[in-house]
Amino acid sequence: MQRVYNFSAGPSVLPLPVLEKAQKELVNYGSAGMSVMEMSHRSKAFIEIAAGMEALLRELMNIPANYKVLYLQGGASTQFAMIPLNLMVNKKADYLDTGEFANKAIGEAKKFGEIKVVASSKAEKYTYIPDLDPATFTKDADYFHMTSNNTIFGTRHTTLPETGNVPLVTDMSSCILSEVIDVSKYGLIYAGAQKNMAPAGVTFVIIREDLLERSGDNLPYMASYKTLAAQDSMVNTPPCYSMYIAKLVFEWLKDLGGIPAIQKINEEKARLLYDAVDGSALFKNPVVKKDRSIMNVPFVTGNEELDNKFIKEAEKAGFVNLKGHRIVGGMRASIYNAMPVEGIKALVEFMKKFETENK
């Protein structure tokens, strides 16, 4: 069967060369005589995989030496609770409410301290990123939390808030490795792997070392950044196969030219798709233009029956997982790193054909 163009928001498309290499090594990895899925996480072969994975991630993102890279379990949603558990000293934090997952993070954090929502776009169905006034920020907040890219609603931050000495904590689950960032501007970055890095299973946390000292001694060891960092995230069996695939993805990215190269490709893909939507008399994108995501592109016809027809016909034509999130409906094309430019060009041609046939 011919491979389809998979626009799933997550778990998402993986690079074909990565899948082919994993297929080749599935039964026997190197000289191990077994699959990565079978080997001990304490074995020499897997320790080398984990070390290589981290080294590549550090190189790709230019992660400073005073940051620890943790590879954890439970998805980014577990971090909604781990962050306040570990970082709250004054029991205060500022949050931006820019989407469903940002809102869920706020809900979890409220269980642990006083949370101030400094800005929200909820009233306008999260179709834009709110302007911020640093004068409204909590000066003695333990951290400031934001979500870089909002998967469901198709918005992203293009500038960072000025938080001064307050550490900036950021959920990058749906945009990590998609564009160049300065890691030193963040106190903590976290991301589930299943959108741009690997299959579901591993969650990456990049944390400035001084923040590790906030982890209290009374925390469960599986919830303590300090304990996890001290044991190189090997407190228990990590998500080994997901980490192995992440290493292959990082190798693929490096061979491609690194993050600067994939950023150019991502910007081209987004331009092609947004130009098609903006130039259409049928399709519309609800997001304020300056805040549009380059990873997740929602679009609608304004007619639910027509939306459903588009989704069904698109699937028959080999474009799958275009149905929008149940909260917003319509369509959504998630165009992560592994989605080739050819996939976007083919989708645009299908959209034009559909519009012509459904005037």
Secondary structure by P-SEA (a helix, b strand, c coil): cccccccccccccccaaaaaaaaaaccccccccccccccccccaaaaaaaaaaaaaaaaaacccccbbbbbbcccccccccccccccccccccccccccaaaaaaaaaaaaccccccccccccccccbbbbbbcccccccccbbbbbcccccccccccccccccccbbbbbccccccccccccccccbbbbccccccccccbbbbbbcccccccccccccccccaaaaaaacccccccaaaaaaaaaaaaaaaaaaccaaaaaaaaaaaaaaaaaaaaaccccccccccccccccbbbbbcccaaaaaaaaaaaaaacccccccccccccccccccccccaaaaaaaaaaaaaaaaacc
